[in-house]
Amino acid sequence: MKKSLGAKTLVFPSPVWCIGTYDKNGKPNVMTAAWGGVCCSEPPCITISLRKATYSYGNIMERKAYTVSVPSDNYVKEADYFGIESGRNTDKFSAAGLTPVKSELVDAPYVSEFPMILECKVIHHYEIGLHTQFIGEIMDVKIDEDRLTDNGKTDMELIRPIVFSALVRKYHSVGNYIGKAFEIGKKL
């Protein structure tokens, strides 16, 4: 029997994404967000949802751009820190010992050390309630060459992204390979 937990922000997995922005003075900032996902194939878009109270919210509204740096599991401490500290009073890149890189395509920085980067320009934003949803058109995806397969494809096992379990406030690394998509179901 299933137990009702009520209306909650509970879905698995929730990504751990580090959102890069510049403030009005050009200072790079990064924050961790878990409310996000793919929202369109053509044009390729992702969405993130931020509270107005965050420093990054104002930066995105000002610059109309953000990056998503996907940390691998060996950067879990840094990713967690980016979600704890505010960029209003702290240079989070320096404090974490990581390097901001200016995107060539959008007006936002990304984290050099993280293996996967998405550069996004804001094409829509919607106030939903406590959060504002930003729709970002993906202008480019950059992945460290040593994290690609031999035939140049992406593979989650090589990126080793982190996922978040909201209600229990835990991070997890991605699990094991269990089957080929659009193939394993043909066995039924």
Secondary structure, 3 states (H helix, E strand, C coil): CCCCCCCCCCCCCEECEEEEEECCCCCEEEEEECCEEEEECCCCEEEEEEECCCHHHHHHHHHCEEEEEECEHHHHHHHHHHHHCCCCCCCHHHHHCCCEEECCCCCCEEECCCCEEEEEEEEEEEECCCEEEEEEEEEEEEECHHHECCCCCECHHHHCEEEEECCCCEEEECCCCCCCCCCHHHHC
